[in-house]
Amino acid sequence: MRLVISSAILGDLQQLALEMAPEEACGLLFGDNGTVSHFKATLNIAENRLRHFEIDPADLIAAERAMRNEGPKIIGYFHSHPSGDVEPSETDAAMAAADERIWLIINGEEAAAWQATQKGEIYGRFDPITLDCQSTKGQTAEN
């Protein structure tokens, strides 16, 4: 499996990660067939935003409802590791549902994509997937 993302969208996500540092940025990825069409940055409501993230449930519920009503499809989530690498942490694995959705992890410079699975290679939850960054124009952030 692979995740296709435009260089413009990835650039916007990396900029967001830098702006939010030292706190973790987070949000939702929308698209279809493994291609990100746009994203929505959400509030990080984690108690310790320097080391953890939690997507605002109101944003997640609203996006799930919209998807059920033929709105944009949620294909995954993104978050940043401001002072770390772009591999999932044990905490990420503990938080992730085995829902086959994508987890894009960024740090302001690098990015990596992972799929949350039932018996993943990483911490029993994530399988690495290829990140295909393409020089295409696309819609970036959703307001």
C-alpha positions as CSV (number, residue, x, y, z in Angstrom):
1,M,0.0,0.0,0.0
2,R,1.0,3.6,-0.5
3,L,-0.2,7.0,0.4
4,V,-0.1,9.6,-2.4
5,I,0.1,13.3,-1.2
6,S,0.9,16.4,-3.1
7,S,4.1,18.3,-2.3
8,A,1.8,21.4,-1.6
9,I,-0.2,19.6,1.1
10,L,2.8,18.0,2.6
11,G,4.5,21.3,2.7
12,D,1.5,22.9,4.5
13,L,1.5,20.0,7.0
14,Q,5.3,20.4,7.7
15,Q,4.8,24.2,8.1
16,L,2.0,23.5,10.6
17,A,4.2,21.2,12.5
18,L,6.9,23.9,12.8
19,E,4.4,26.5,13.8
20,M,2.9,24.3,16.5
21,A,6.3,23.2,18.0
22,P,7.1,22.4,20.7
23,E,3.5,21.1,20.9
24,E,2.3,18.3,18.7
25,A,0.1,19.3,15.7
26,C,-2.7,16.9,14.7
27,G,-5.7,16.6,12.4
28,L,-7.6,14.6,9.8
29,L,-6.6,13.5,6.3
30,F,-9.3,13.3,3.6
31,G,-9.3,11.6,0.2
32,D,-9.9,8.3,-1.5
33,N,-8.0,5.3,-2.8
34,G,-4.9,6.1,-0.8
35,T,-4.7,9.7,-2.1
36,V,-4.9,12.7,0.2
37,S,-7.1,15.4,-1.3
38,H,-7.1,17.8,1.7
39,F,-6.6,17.9,5.4
40,K,-8.2,19.6,8.5
41,A,-6.0,20.7,11.3
42,T,-7.7,20.1,14.7
43,L,-7.1,21.2,18.2
44,N,-4.8,19.0,20.2
45,I,-6.7,18.4,23.4
46,A,-4.1,16.1,25.0
47,E,-3.2,17.0,28.6
48,N,0.5,17.0,27.7
49,R,0.6,18.4,24.2
50,L,4.4,18.5,24.2
51,R,4.5,14.7,24.1
52,H,1.1,13.5,23.0
53,F,-1.8,14.4,20.8
54,E,-5.5,13.8,20.9
55,I,-7.8,15.0,18.1
56,D,-10.7,17.1,19.3
57,P,-13.6,14.7,19.4
58,A,-16.0,17.3,18.2
59,D,-14.0,17.6,14.9
60,L,-13.7,13.9,14.5
61,I,-17.4,13.3,15.2
62,A,-18.4,16.1,12.7
63,A,-16.1,14.6,10.1
64,E,-17.5,11.1,10.6
65,R,-21.1,12.4,10.3
66,A,-20.3,14.3,7.2
67,M,-18.7,11.2,5.7
68,R,-21.8,9.2,6.4
69,N,-23.8,11.8,4.6
70,E,-21.6,11.5,1.5
71,G,-19.1,14.2,2.6
72,P,-15.4,13.9,2.3
73,K,-13.9,10.5,3.2
74,I,-11.6,10.3,6.2
75,I,-8.6,8.2,5.1
76,G,-6.5,8.9,8.2
77,Y,-4.9,11.2,10.7
78,F,-1.7,13.2,10.9
79,H,0.3,14.4,13.9
80,S,3.8,15.7,14.5
81,H,6.7,14.5,16.6
82,P,8.4,18.0,17.0
83,S,11.5,16.6,18.7
84,G,11.6,13.1,17.4
85,D,11.6,10.8,14.4
86,V,8.7,10.0,12.2
87,E,8.1,6.4,13.4
88,P,5.1,5.7,15.6
89,S,5.7,5.6,19.3
90,E,4.4,3.0,21.8
91,T,1.8,5.6,22.9
92,D,0.7,6.0,19.2
93,A,0.2,2.3,19.0
94,A,-1.8,2.2,22.3
95,M,-4.1,5.0,21.0
96,A,-4.6,3.6,17.5
97,A,-7.7,1.6,16.5
98,A,-7.0,-1.3,14.0
99,D,-9.2,0.5,11.5
100,E,-6.9,0.3,8.5
101,R,-6.7,4.1,8.4
102,I,-3.4,5.9,7.7
103,W,-1.3,7.7,10.2
104,L,1.0,10.3,8.7
105,I,3.7,11.4,11.1
106,I,5.7,14.6,10.4
107,N,8.4,16.5,12.2
108,G,8.7,19.7,10.2
109,E,11.2,18.1,7.8
110,E,10.5,14.4,7.3
111,A,7.4,12.4,7.0
112,A,6.4,8.8,7.1
113,A,3.1,6.9,6.6
114,W,1.8,4.0,8.5
115,Q,-1.4,1.9,8.4
116,A,-3.1,0.9,11.6
117,T,-3.8,-2.8,11.5
118,Q,-4.7,-5.7,13.7
119,K,-1.3,-7.2,13.9
120,G,1.1,-4.6,12.6
121,E,4.9,-4.9,12.4
122,I,5.5,-1.9,14.7
123,Y,4.2,-2.4,18.3
124,G,1.6,-4.9,16.9
125,R,-0.4,-2.0,15.5
126,F,1.3,-0.3,12.5
127,D,2.5,-1.5,9.1
128,P,4.8,0.9,7.1
129,I,3.5,2.1,3.8
130,T,5.1,4.0,1.0
131,L,4.7,7.7,1.0
132,D,4.5,9.0,-2.5
133,C,4.9,12.8,-2.6
134,Q,3.9,14.2,-5.9
135,S,4.4,17.7,-7.4
136,T,0.7,18.3,-8.1
137,K,-1.6,21.1,-7.2
138,G,-4.3,20.3,-4.8
139,Q,-6.6,21.7,-2.2
140,T,-4.7,22.1,1.0
141,A,-6.4,23.0,4.2
142,E,-10.1,22.8,5.0
143,N,-11.4,25.7,7.0
